[in-house]
Structure formats: structure tokens, C-alpha cells
Amino acid sequence: MGKYRVEFDRNGCIGDFACVGVSPDQWETREDGKVSIIGGEKVPNSDNEQKVIGDSEYQNHVLAAAVCPVKVIKIRNLETNELVEI
């Protein structure tokens, strides 16, 4: 089973909500007009968020990253520490 980390640059989010549209079980709309990762954690000293996921959530987050118009959702393979090509 693979381990990945979803990395979300919340400051760069423009509130298009495409990620919520394709993956509503993983992304949610917030009151400030941006989104958040459901179950994610805030990165210290920033407004960014991250979440460690396994294979079962992987495809939903890849799809969310693919439809993001400003490409602020990244997925990192924790075994290789490289970003996944989306």
C-alpha cells in the first residue's frame, strides 16, 4: 500500500470549487470562499494544509488536483519524496 501526502496551497486557492465538485468526500467549502481538505491539518506557520493518504483515497485526490484551475493541490509520494505527475 502506498503512502502519499496531499499538499494544498490554501493562499493560492481562488474558490473555483472544482475539487469539491469531483471529490466531495475529500474536499469542503469554507466560509471564507476557499476550500479545505476534509481531515487535513494546517501546516505550521502557514495557511497551507496537508493530509497523509493511502491508496483508497489516492484517485479522488488526483482527480481533484487535475481539475484545479490554479494547480494548488499537489500529491507527494512519501516513499520517494517526489511529487506525483498529474
Phi and psi restraints in degrees (range 20) as a CNS / XPLOR table:
assign (resid 1 and name C) (resid 2 and name N)
       (resid 2 and name CA) (resid 2 and name C) 1.0 -82.8 20.0 2
assign (resid 2 and name N) (resid 2 and name CA)
       (resid 2 and name C) (resid 3 and name N) 1.0 155.7 20.0 2
assign (resid 2 and name C) (resid 3 and name N)
       (resid 3 and name CA) (resid 3 and name C) 1.0 -122.5 20.0 2
assign (resid 3 and name N) (resid 3 and name CA)
       (resid 3 and name C) (resid 4 and name N) 1.0 136.0 20.0 2
assign (resid 3 and name C) (resid 4 and name N)
       (resid 4 and name CA) (resid 4 and name C) 1.0 -136.1 20.0 2
assign (resid 4 and name N) (resid 4 and name CA)
       (resid 4 and name C) (resid 5 and name N) 1.0 160.6 20.0 2
assign (resid 4 and name C) (resid 5 and name N)
       (resid 5 and name CA) (resid 5 and name C) 1.0 -124.9 20.0 2
assign (resid 5 and name N) (resid 5 and name CA)
       (resid 5 and name C) (resid 6 and name N) 1.0 123.5 20.0 2
assign (resid 5 and name C) (resid 6 and name N)
       (resid 6 and name CA) (resid 6 and name C) 1.0 -81.6 20.0 2
assign (resid 6 and name N) (resid 6 and name CA)
       (resid 6 and name C) (resid 7 and name N) 1.0 126.9 20.0 2
assign (resid 6 and name C) (resid 7 and name N)
       (resid 7 and name CA) (resid 7 and name C) 1.0 -117.5 20.0 2
assign (resid 7 and name N) (resid 7 and name CA)
       (resid 7 and name C) (resid 8 and name N) 1.0 121.2 20.0 2
assign (resid 7 and name C) (resid 8 and name N)
       (resid 8 and name CA) (resid 8 and name C) 1.0 -121.3 20.0 2
assign (resid 8 and name N) (resid 8 and name CA)
       (resid 8 and name C) (resid 9 and name N) 1.0 118.6 20.0 2
assign (resid 8 and name C) (resid 9 and name N)
       (resid 9 and name CA) (resid 9 and name C) 1.0 -85.8 20.0 2
assign (resid 9 and name N) (resid 9 and name CA)
       (resid 9 and name C) (resid 10 and name N) 1.0 88.2 20.0 2
assign (resid 9 and name C) (resid 10 and name N)
       (resid 10 and name CA) (resid 10 and name C) 1.0 -64.1 20.0 2
assign (resid 10 and name N) (resid 10 and name CA)
       (resid 10 and name C) (resid 11 and name N) 1.0 -32.4 20.0 2
assign (resid 10 and name C) (resid 11 and name N)
       (resid 11 and name CA) (resid 11 and name C) 1.0 -62.6 20.0 2
assign (resid 11 and name N) (resid 11 and name CA)
       (resid 11 and name C) (resid 12 and name N) 1.0 -32.3 20.0 2
assign (resid 11 and name C) (resid 12 and name N)
       (resid 12 and name CA) (resid 12 and name C) 1.0 -82.9 20.0 2
assign (resid 12 and name N) (resid 12 and name CA)
       (resid 12 and name C) (resid 13 and name N) 1.0 -8.3 20.0 2
assign (resid 12 and name C) (resid 13 and name N)
       (resid 13 and name CA) (resid 13 and name C) 1.0 -65.5 20.0 2
assign (resid 13 and name N) (resid 13 and name CA)
       (resid 13 and name C) (resid 14 and name N) 1.0 133.4 20.0 2
assign (resid 13 and name C) (resid 14 and name N)
       (resid 14 and name CA) (resid 14 and name C) 1.0 -104.7 20.0 2
assign (resid 14 and name N) (resid 14 and name CA)
       (resid 14 and name C) (resid 15 and name N) 1.0 3.3 20.0 2
assign (resid 14 and name C) (resid 15 and name N)
       (resid 15 and name CA) (resid 15 and name C) 1.0 73.1 20.0 2
assign (resid 15 and name N) (resid 15 and name CA)
       (resid 15 and name C) (resid 16 and name N) 1.0 34.8 20.0 2
assign (resid 15 and name C) (resid 16 and name N)
       (resid 16 and name CA) (resid 16 and name C) 1.0 -75.5 20.0 2
assign (resid 16 and name N) (resid 16 and name CA)
       (resid 16 and name C) (resid 17 and name N) 1.0 -26.1 20.0 2
assign (resid 16 and name C) (resid 17 and name N)
       (resid 17 and name CA) (resid 17 and name C) 1.0 64.9 20.0 2
assign (resid 17 and name N) (resid 17 and name CA)
       (resid 17 and name C) (resid 18 and name N) 1.0 18.1 20.0 2
assign (resid 17 and name C) (resid 18 and name N)
       (resid 18 and name CA) (resid 18 and name C) 1.0 -62.0 20.0 2
assign (resid 18 and name N) (resid 18 and name CA)
       (resid 18 and name C) (resid 19 and name N) 1.0 -36.8 20.0 2
assign (resid 18 and name C) (resid 19 and name N)
       (resid 19 and name CA) (resid 19 and name C) 1.0 -63.8 20.0 2
assign (resid 19 and name N) (resid 19 and name CA)
       (resid 19 and name C) (resid 20 and name N) 1.0 -39.8 20.0 2
assign (resid 19 and name C) (resid 20 and name N)
       (resid 20 and name CA) (resid 20 and name C) 1.0 -65.8 20.0 2
assign (resid 20 and name N) (resid 20 and name CA)
       (resid 20 and name C) (resid 21 and name N) 1.0 -38.7 20.0 2
assign (resid 20 and name C) (resid 21 and name N)
       (resid 21 and name CA) (resid 21 and name C) 1.0 -62.7 20.0 2
assign (resid 21 and name N) (resid 21 and name CA)
       (resid 21 and name C) (resid 22 and name N) 1.0 -37.3 20.0 2
assign (resid 21 and name C) (resid 22 and name N)
       (resid 22 and name CA) (resid 22 and name C) 1.0 -96.2 20.0 2
assign (resid 22 and name N) (resid 22 and name CA)
       (resid 22 and name C) (resid 23 and name N) 1.0 -17.3 20.0 2
assign (resid 22 and name C) (resid 23 and name N)
       (resid 23 and name CA) (resid 23 and name C) 1.0 -143.8 20.0 2
assign (resid 23 and name N) (resid 23 and name CA)
       (resid 23 and name C) (resid 24 and name N) 1.0 62.9 20.0 2
assign (resid 23 and name C) (resid 24 and name N)
       (resid 24 and name CA) (resid 24 and name C) 1.0 -67.1 20.0 2
assign (resid 24 and name N) (resid 24 and name CA)
       (resid 24 and name C) (resid 25 and name N) 1.0 -15.2 20.0 2
assign (resid 24 and name C) (resid 25 and name N)
       (resid 25 and name CA) (resid 25 and name C) 1.0 -82.4 20.0 2
assign (resid 25 and name N) (resid 25 and name CA)
       (resid 25 and name C) (resid 26 and name N) 1.0 -11.3 20.0 2
assign (resid 25 and name C) (resid 26 and name N)
       (resid 26 and name CA) (resid 26 and name C) 1.0 -116.5 20.0 2
assign (resid 26 and name N) (resid 26 and name CA)
       (resid 26 and name C) (resid 27 and name N) 1.0 -19.4 20.0 2
assign (resid 26 and name C) (resid 27 and name N)
       (resid 27 and name CA) (resid 27 and name C) 1.0 -131.0 20.0 2
assign (resid 27 and name N) (resid 27 and name CA)
       (resid 27 and name C) (resid 28 and name N) 1.0 144.8 20.0 2
assign (resid 27 and name C) (resid 28 and name N)
       (resid 28 and name CA) (resid 28 and name C) 1.0 -135.9 20.0 2
assign (resid 28 and name N) (resid 28 and name CA)
       (resid 28 and name C) (resid 29 and name N) 1.0 151.0 20.0 2
assign (resid 28 and name C) (resid 29 and name N)
       (resid 29 and name CA) (resid 29 and name C) 1.0 -80.8 20.0 2
assign (resid 29 and name N) (resid 29 and name CA)
       (resid 29 and name C) (resid 30 and name N) 1.0 139.0 20.0 2
assign (resid 29 and name C) (resid 30 and name N)
       (resid 30 and name CA) (resid 30 and name C) 1.0 -111.5 20.0 2
assign (resid 30 and name N) (resid 30 and name CA)
       (resid 30 and name C) (resid 31 and name N) 1.0 164.3 20.0 2
assign (resid 30 and name C) (resid 31 and name N)
       (resid 31 and name CA) (resid 31 and name C) 1.0 -64.0 20.0 2
assign (resid 31 and name N) (resid 31 and name CA)
       (resid 31 and name C) (resid 32 and name N) 1.0 -23.2 20.0 2
assign (resid 31 and name C) (resid 32 and name N)
       (resid 32 and name CA) (resid 32 and name C) 1.0 -84.6 20.0 2
assign (resid 32 and name N) (resid 32 and name CA)
       (resid 32 and name C) (resid 33 and name N) 1.0 6.4 20.0 2
assign (resid 32 and name C) (resid 33 and name N)
       (resid 33 and name CA) (resid 33 and name C) 1.0 87.4 20.0 2
assign (resid 33 and name N) (resid 33 and name CA)
       (resid 33 and name C) (resid 34 and name N) 1.0 9.3 20.0 2
assign (resid 33 and name C) (resid 34 and name N)
       (resid 34 and name CA) (resid 34 and name C) 1.0 -118.6 20.0 2
assign (resid 34 and name N) (resid 34 and name CA)
       (resid 34 and name C) (resid 35 and name N) 1.0 -176.5 20.0 2
assign (resid 34 and name C) (resid 35 and name N)
       (resid 35 and name CA) (resid 35 and name C) 1.0 -115.0 20.0 2
assign (resid 35 and name N) (resid 35 and name CA)
       (resid 35 and name C) (resid 36 and name N) 1.0 170.2 20.0 2
assign (resid 35 and name C) (resid 36 and name N)
       (resid 36 and name CA) (resid 36 and name C) 1.0 -142.1 20.0 2
assign (resid 36 and name N) (resid 36 and name CA)
       (resid 36 and name C) (resid 37 and name N) 1.0 155.5 20.0 2
assign (resid 36 and name C) (resid 37 and name N)
       (resid 37 and name CA) (resid 37 and name C) 1.0 -78.7 20.0 2
assign (resid 37 and name N) (resid 37 and name CA)
       (resid 37 and name C) (resid 38 and name N) 1.0 125.6 20.0 2
assign (resid 37 and name C) (resid 38 and name N)
       (resid 38 and name CA) (resid 38 and name C) 1.0 -65.2 20.0 2
assign (resid 38 and name N) (resid 38 and name CA)
       (resid 38 and name C) (resid 39 and name N) 1.0 123.6 20.0 2
assign (resid 38 and name C) (resid 39 and name N)
       (resid 39 and name CA) (resid 39 and name C) 1.0 80.2 20.0 2
assign (resid 39 and name N) (resid 39 and name CA)
       (resid 39 and name C) (resid 40 and name N) 1.0 7.1 20.0 2
assign (resid 39 and name C) (resid 40 and name N)
       (resid 40 and name CA) (resid 40 and name C) 1.0 -79.8 20.0 2
assign (resid 40 and name N) (resid 40 and name CA)
       (resid 40 and name C) (resid 41 and name N) 1.0 170.4 20.0 2
assign (resid 40 and name C) (resid 41 and name N)
       (resid 41 and name CA) (resid 41 and name C) 1.0 -125.6 20.0 2
assign (resid 41 and name N) (resid 41 and name CA)
       (resid 41 and name C) (resid 42 and name N) 1.0 148.6 20.0 2
assign (resid 41 and name C) (resid 42 and name N)
       (resid 42 and name CA) (resid 42 and name C) 1.0 -73.3 20.0 2
assign (resid 42 and name N) (resid 42 and name CA)
       (resid 42 and name C) (resid 43 and name N) 1.0 135.6 20.0 2
assign (resid 42 and name C) (resid 43 and name N)
       (resid 43 and name CA) (resid 43 and name C) 1.0 -76.3 20.0 2
assign (resid 43 and name N) (resid 43 and name CA)
       (resid 43 and name C) (resid 44 and name N) 1.0 129.8 20.0 2
assign (resid 43 and name C) (resid 44 and name N)
       (resid 44 and name CA) (resid 44 and name C) 1.0 -54.9 20.0 2
assign (resid 44 and name N) (resid 44 and name CA)
       (resid 44 and name C) (resid 45 and name N) 1.0 141.4 20.0 2
assign (resid 44 and name C) (resid 45 and name N)
       (resid 45 and name CA) (resid 45 and name C) 1.0 62.3 20.0 2
assign (resid 45 and name N) (resid 45 and name CA)
       (resid 45 and name C) (resid 46 and name N) 1.0 28.7 20.0 2
assign (resid 45 and name C) (resid 46 and name N)
       (resid 46 and name CA) (resid 46 and name C) 1.0 -157.6 20.0 2
assign (resid 46 and name N) (resid 46 and name CA)
       (resid 46 and name C) (resid 47 and name N) 1.0 175.3 20.0 2
assign (resid 46 and name C) (resid 47 and name N)
       (resid 47 and name CA) (resid 47 and name C) 1.0 -98.1 20.0 2
assign (resid 47 and name N) (resid 47 and name CA)
       (resid 47 and name C) (resid 48 and name N) 1.0 3.5 20.0 2
assign (resid 47 and name C) (resid 48 and name N)
       (resid 48 and name CA) (resid 48 and name C) 1.0 -73.2 20.0 2
assign (resid 48 and name N) (resid 48 and name CA)
       (resid 48 and name C) (resid 49 and name N) 1.0 160.7 20.0 2
assign (resid 48 and name C) (resid 49 and name N)
       (resid 49 and name CA) (resid 49 and name C) 1.0 -129.8 20.0 2
assign (resid 49 and name N) (resid 49 and name CA)
       (resid 49 and name C) (resid 50 and name N) 1.0 158.3 20.0 2
assign (resid 49 and name C) (resid 50 and name N)
       (resid 50 and name CA) (resid 50 and name C) 1.0 -149.2 20.0 2
assign (resid 50 and name N) (resid 50 and name CA)
       (resid 50 and name C) (resid 51 and name N) 1.0 160.2 20.0 2
assign (resid 50 and name C) (resid 51 and name N)
       (resid 51 and name CA) (resid 51 and name C) 1.0 -154.6 20.0 2
assign (resid 51 and name N) (resid 51 and name CA)
       (resid 51 and name C) (resid 52 and name N) 1.0 131.5 20.0 2
assign (resid 51 and name C) (resid 52 and name N)
       (resid 52 and name CA) (resid 52 and name C) 1.0 -84.7 20.0 2
assign (resid 52 and name N) (resid 52 and name CA)
       (resid 52 and name C) (resid 53 and name N) 1.0 130.6 20.0 2
assign (resid 52 and name C) (resid 53 and name N)
       (resid 53 and name CA) (resid 53 and name C) 1.0 -130.2 20.0 2
assign (resid 53 and name N) (resid 53 and name CA)
       (resid 53 and name C) (resid 54 and name N) 1.0 165.1 20.0 2
assign (resid 53 and name C) (resid 54 and name N)
       (resid 54 and name CA) (resid 54 and name C) 1.0 -113.3 20.0 2
assign (resid 54 and name N) (resid 54 and name CA)
       (resid 54 and name C) (resid 55 and name N) 1.0 -169.6 20.0 2
assign (resid 54 and name C) (resid 55 and name N)
       (resid 55 and name CA) (resid 55 and name C) 1.0 -59.8 20.0 2
assign (resid 55 and name N) (resid 55 and name CA)
       (resid 55 and name C) (resid 56 and name N) 1.0 -33.0 20.0 2
assign (resid 55 and name C) (resid 56 and name N)
       (resid 56 and name CA) (resid 56 and name C) 1.0 -65.9 20.0 2
assign (resid 56 and name N) (resid 56 and name CA)
       (resid 56 and name C) (resid 57 and name N) 1.0 -28.4 20.0 2
assign (resid 56 and name C) (resid 57 and name N)
       (resid 57 and name CA) (resid 57 and name C) 1.0 -100.5 20.0 2
assign (resid 57 and name N) (resid 57 and name CA)
       (resid 57 and name C) (resid 58 and name N) 1.0 -10.9 20.0 2
assign (resid 57 and name C) (resid 58 and name N)
       (resid 58 and name CA) (resid 58 and name C) 1.0 -54.6 20.0 2
assign (resid 58 and name N) (resid 58 and name CA)
       (resid 58 and name C) (resid 59 and name N) 1.0 -53.5 20.0 2
assign (resid 58 and name C) (resid 59 and name N)
       (resid 59 and name CA) (resid 59 and name C) 1.0 -61.3 20.0 2
assign (resid 59 and name N) (resid 59 and name CA)
       (resid 59 and name C) (resid 60 and name N) 1.0 -38.4 20.0 2
assign (resid 59 and name C) (resid 60 and name N)
       (resid 60 and name CA) (resid 60 and name C) 1.0 -63.1 20.0 2
assign (resid 60 and name N) (resid 60 and name CA)
       (resid 60 and name C) (resid 61 and name N) 1.0 -39.4 20.0 2
assign (resid 60 and name C) (resid 61 and name N)
       (resid 61 and name CA) (resid 61 and name C) 1.0 -74.9 20.0 2
assign (resid 61 and name N) (resid 61 and name CA)
       (resid 61 and name C) (resid 62 and name N) 1.0 -34.1 20.0 2
assign (resid 61 and name C) (resid 62 and name N)
       (resid 62 and name CA) (resid 62 and name C) 1.0 -61.8 20.0 2
assign (resid 62 and name N) (resid 62 and name CA)
       (resid 62 and name C) (resid 63 and name N) 1.0 -43.4 20.0 2
assign (resid 62 and name C) (resid 63 and name N)
       (resid 63 and name CA) (resid 63 and name C) 1.0 -63.1 20.0 2
assign (resid 63 and name N) (resid 63 and name CA)
       (resid 63 and name C) (resid 64 and name N) 1.0 -43.3 20.0 2
assign (resid 63 and name C) (resid 64 and name N)
       (resid 64 and name CA) (resid 64 and name C) 1.0 -61.5 20.0 2
assign (resid 64 and name N) (resid 64 and name CA)
       (resid 64 and name C) (resid 65 and name N) 1.0 -42.6 20.0 2
assign (resid 64 and name C) (resid 65 and name N)
       (resid 65 and name CA) (resid 65 and name C) 1.0 -64.6 20.0 2
assign (resid 65 and name N) (resid 65 and name CA)
       (resid 65 and name C) (resid 66 and name N) 1.0 -38.5 20.0 2
assign (resid 65 and name C) (resid 66 and name N)
       (resid 66 and name CA) (resid 66 and name C) 1.0 -66.2 20.0 2
assign (resid 66 and name N) (resid 66 and name CA)
       (resid 66 and name C) (resid 67 and name N) 1.0 -34.1 20.0 2
assign (resid 66 and name C) (resid 67 and name N)
       (resid 67 and name CA) (resid 67 and name C) 1.0 -91.5 20.0 2
assign (resid 67 and name N) (resid 67 and name CA)
       (resid 67 and name C) (resid 68 and name N) 1.0 -7.6 20.0 2
assign (resid 67 and name C) (resid 68 and name N)
       (resid 68 and name CA) (resid 68 and name C) 1.0 -66.1 20.0 2
assign (resid 68 and name N) (resid 68 and name CA)
       (resid 68 and name C) (resid 69 and name N) 1.0 120.2 20.0 2
assign (resid 68 and name C) (resid 69 and name N)
       (resid 69 and name CA) (resid 69 and name C) 1.0 -69.9 20.0 2
assign (resid 69 and name N) (resid 69 and name CA)
       (resid 69 and name C) (resid 70 and name N) 1.0 -20.6 20.0 2
assign (resid 69 and name C) (resid 70 and name N)
       (resid 70 and name CA) (resid 70 and name C) 1.0 -111.1 20.0 2
assign (resid 70 and name N) (resid 70 and name CA)
       (resid 70 and name C) (resid 71 and name N) 1.0 5.7 20.0 2
assign (resid 70 and name C) (resid 71 and name N)
       (resid 71 and name CA) (resid 71 and name C) 1.0 53.5 20.0 2
assign (resid 71 and name N) (resid 71 and name CA)
       (resid 71 and name C) (resid 72 and name N) 1.0 48.0 20.0 2
assign (resid 71 and name C) (resid 72 and name N)
       (resid 72 and name CA) (resid 72 and name C) 1.0 -97.4 20.0 2
assign (resid 72 and name N) (resid 72 and name CA)
       (resid 72 and name C) (resid 73 and name N) 1.0 4.2 20.0 2
assign (resid 72 and name C) (resid 73 and name N)
       (resid 73 and name CA) (resid 73 and name C) 1.0 -108.3 20.0 2
assign (resid 73 and name N) (resid 73 and name CA)
       (resid 73 and name C) (resid 74 and name N) 1.0 120.6 20.0 2
assign (resid 73 and name C) (resid 74 and name N)
       (resid 74 and name CA) (resid 74 and name C) 1.0 -121.9 20.0 2
assign (resid 74 and name N) (resid 74 and name CA)
       (resid 74 and name C) (resid 75 and name N) 1.0 153.0 20.0 2
assign (resid 74 and name C) (resid 75 and name N)
       (resid 75 and name CA) (resid 75 and name C) 1.0 -126.7 20.0 2
assign (resid 75 and name N) (resid 75 and name CA)
       (resid 75 and name C) (resid 76 and name N) 1.0 125.7 20.0 2
assign (resid 75 and name C) (resid 76 and name N)
       (resid 76 and name CA) (resid 76 and name C) 1.0 -110.8 20.0 2
assign (resid 76 and name N) (resid 76 and name CA)
       (resid 76 and name C) (resid 77 and name N) 1.0 129.8 20.0 2
assign (resid 76 and name C) (resid 77 and name N)
       (resid 77 and name CA) (resid 77 and name C) 1.0 -76.6 20.0 2
assign (resid 77 and name N) (resid 77 and name CA)
       (resid 77 and name C) (resid 78 and name N) 1.0 116.7 20.0 2
assign (resid 77 and name C) (resid 78 and name N)
       (resid 78 and name CA) (resid 78 and name C) 1.0 -74.9 20.0 2
assign (resid 78 and name N) (resid 78 and name CA)
       (resid 78 and name C) (resid 79 and name N) 1.0 -16.3 20.0 2
assign (resid 78 and name C) (resid 79 and name N)
       (resid 79 and name CA) (resid 79 and name C) 1.0 -76.4 20.0 2
assign (resid 79 and name N) (resid 79 and name CA)
       (resid 79 and name C) (resid 80 and name N) 1.0 -35.3 20.0 2
assign (resid 79 and name C) (resid 80 and name N)
       (resid 80 and name CA) (resid 80 and name C) 1.0 -107.4 20.0 2
assign (resid 80 and name N) (resid 80 and name CA)
       (resid 80 and name C) (resid 81 and name N) 1.0 -13.5 20.0 2
assign (resid 80 and name C) (resid 81 and name N)
       (resid 81 and name CA) (resid 81 and name C) 1.0 62.5 20.0 2
assign (resid 81 and name N) (resid 81 and name CA)
       (resid 81 and name C) (resid 82 and name N) 1.0 22.8 20.0 2
assign (resid 81 and name C) (resid 82 and name N)
       (resid 82 and name CA) (resid 82 and name C) 1.0 -105.6 20.0 2
assign (resid 82 and name N) (resid 82 and name CA)
       (resid 82 and name C) (resid 83 and name N) 1.0 150.0 20.0 2
assign (resid 82 and name C) (resid 83 and name N)
       (resid 83 and name CA) (resid 83 and name C) 1.0 -70.7 20.0 2
assign (resid 83 and name N) (resid 83 and name CA)
       (resid 83 and name C) (resid 84 and name N) 1.0 141.3 20.0 2
assign (resid 83 and name C) (resid 84 and name N)
       (resid 84 and name CA) (resid 84 and name C) 1.0 -78.4 20.0 2
assign (resid 84 and name N) (resid 84 and name CA)
       (resid 84 and name C) (resid 85 and name N) 1.0 133.1 20.0 2
assign (resid 84 and name C) (resid 85 and name N)
       (resid 85 and name CA) (resid 85 and name C) 1.0 -70.5 20.0 2
assign (resid 85 and name N) (resid 85 and name CA)
       (resid 85 and name C) (resid 86 and name N) 1.0 125.1 20.0 2
